[in-house]
Amino acid sequence: MTDTASTQDFATSPGAAGASSFPSGSPGVGGGQGRSLERSSGASASLQSEHGTTTISSSVVAKIAGIATQEIPGVQAMGKGLARTFGSIRQKIPGGATAATTQGVTVEVGERQAAVDIDIVAYYGQSIVETANAIRENVIDRIEAMTGLEVVEVNVAVDDLFLDGDDDNQPSRVA
């Protein structure tokens, strides 16, 4: 289904010129085997069986990743500053809450593989390393179990820390 003009290699074998650098613990990378993420121009995954084809939209994969991220206790919010502001406005509009699910999530979906980038705000005092690892595990487990796609990479960017008392409702110090 994917023609060669729309196929891109996102990872090549380790040590090859121009190879992408995945973290050493990334799923699907290691043991000397290179992996490639084949992107279809339709931004959806197509899984074929003898009885037909199942197509999974990239927005579905993004929603799964967003919900899986929100299940982790160390995550206070998702997205970067401006995206969080618009997200809080969107949640107040009827039907706008679904967009908040994918806020801070970017996915690349190929025929059989997916890569995910997630932006979060972590709670101060929580281990960022443990939170990021828990996010990776949960996102990989959920996407692979629900879609059958192989998740080759989950990048977590911690954009801010939430401190208790960091509310917008605090009174001004000046009159």
C-alpha positions in Angstrom: 0.0 0.0 0.0 2.9 2.4 0.5 4.7 3.4 -2.6 8.5 3.9 -2.4 8.1 7.7 -2.9 6.2 8.1 0.4 8.4 5.7 2.4 11.0 7.3 4.8 13.5 5.6 6.9 13.5 7.0 10.4 16.1 4.6 11.8 18.8 2.7 10.0 21.2 0.1 11.3 23.4 1.4 14.1 26.7 2.9 12.9 25.3 3.6 9.4 25.9 7.1 8.0 23.0 9.3 8.7 21.5 7.0 11.3 19.0 8.3 13.7 20.1 8.1 17.3 17.5 6.3 19.4 18.1 6.0 23.2 19.8 2.7 24.0 16.7 1.4 25.8 14.3 2.2 22.9 12.0 -0.7 21.9 12.8 -2.3 18.6 16.3 -1.0 18.5 19.3 -3.0 19.5 21.0 -6.3 19.0 22.5 -4.9 15.8 19.1 -4.8 14.1 17.9 -1.6 12.5 14.3 -0.7 12.3 12.5 1.6 9.9 9.2 3.4 10.2 7.3 3.3 7.0 5.0 6.3 6.7 2.1 6.2 4.5 0.9 9.4 2.9 -2.6 8.9 4.5 -1.3 9.3 8.1 -2.8 6.0 9.2 -1.8 2.4 9.8 -3.1 -0.3 7.7 -3.1 -3.9 9.1 -3.9 -6.6 6.6 -5.2 -10.1 7.3 -6.6 -12.8 5.1 -10.1 -11.5 5.8 -9.6 -7.8 5.1 -7.8 -4.6 6.1 -8.0 -2.6 9.3 -7.0 1.0 9.0 -6.0 2.9 12.2 -5.9 6.7 12.1 -3.0 8.6 13.6 -5.5 10.5 15.7 -6.5 7.2 17.3 -2.9 6.4 18.1 -2.4 9.9 19.5 -5.5 9.6 21.7 -4.4 6.2 23.1 -1.0 7.7 23.9 -2.5 10.8 25.6 -4.8 8.7 27.8 -2.0 6.3 28.6 0.2 9.3 29.6 -2.5 10.8 31.8 -2.8 7.5 33.7 0.7 8.1 35.2 0.6 9.7 38.7 3.6 12.1 38.1 1.9 13.8 35.1 0.2 17.1 36.1 -0.6 18.3 32.5 0.3 17.7 28.9 1.5 20.1 26.2 3.6 23.3 26.2 2.5 26.5 27.8 0.4 28.0 25.0 -1.1 24.7 24.1 -2.1 24.2 27.7 -3.8 27.6 27.8 -5.8 26.9 24.6 -6.6 23.4 26.0 -8.1 24.8 29.2 -10.3 27.1 27.1 -11.2 24.2 24.8 -12.3 22.1 27.8 -14.9 24.8 28.7 -16.5 24.5 25.3 -19.0 21.6 24.9 -17.3 18.9 22.8 -13.9 20.4 23.2 -12.6 18.0 25.9 -11.6 15.4 23.3 -9.0 17.7 21.8 -7.4 17.9 25.3 -6.8 14.2 25.2 -4.2 14.6 22.4 -2.7 17.9 23.6 1.0 17.5 23.8 1.1 14.3 21.8 2.6 14.0 18.3 2.6 10.6 16.5 4.1 9.3 13.3 2.3 6.2 12.1 3.5 3.8 9.5 2.2 0.6 8.0 3.3 -1.5 11.0 5.1 0.9 13.4 4.5 4.1 15.3 6.7 6.7 17.0 5.4 9.0 19.7 6.5 12.4 21.1 4.9 13.6 24.4 5.2 17.0 26.2 4.3 17.0 29.9 4.3 19.1 33.0 5.6 17.0 35.9 4.9 17.4 39.6 7.8 18.9 41.7 9.2 16.2 44.0 8.4 13.3 41.7 11.2 11.5 40.0 11.3 12.8 36.4 13.2 9.7 35.3 10.7 7.3 36.9 7.8 9.3 35.5 9.2 9.3 32.0 10.0 5.5 32.1 6.4 4.8 33.4 5.0 6.9 30.6 7.1 5.0 28.0 6.0 1.6 29.3 2.4 2.5 29.6 2.2 4.1 26.1 4.0 1.2 24.5 1.8 -1.4 26.2 -1.5 0.4 25.4 -0.7 1.2 21.7 0.7 -2.3 21.0 -2.1 -4.1 22.8 -4.9 -2.0 21.2 -3.6 -1.5 17.7 -1.1 -4.3 17.0 1.4 -1.6 15.9 5.0 -1.9 17.0 6.0 1.3 18.9 9.6 2.0 18.0 10.1 5.2 20.0 8.5 7.2 22.8 10.2 10.5 23.5 9.1 12.4 26.6 9.8 16.1 27.0 9.3 17.6 30.4 8.5 21.3 29.7 7.7 22.5 33.2 7.3 21.6 36.8 4.1 22.0 38.8 4.6 23.3 42.3 1.8 23.2 44.9 0.3 26.6 45.0 1.0 27.3 41.3 -2.6 28.2 40.7 -3.7 31.1 38.5 -6.3 31.9 41.2 -3.7 33.5 43.6 -4.5 37.0 44.6 -2.3 39.8 43.3 0.4 41.1 45.7 -0.2 44.7 44.6 -3.5 46.6 44.8 
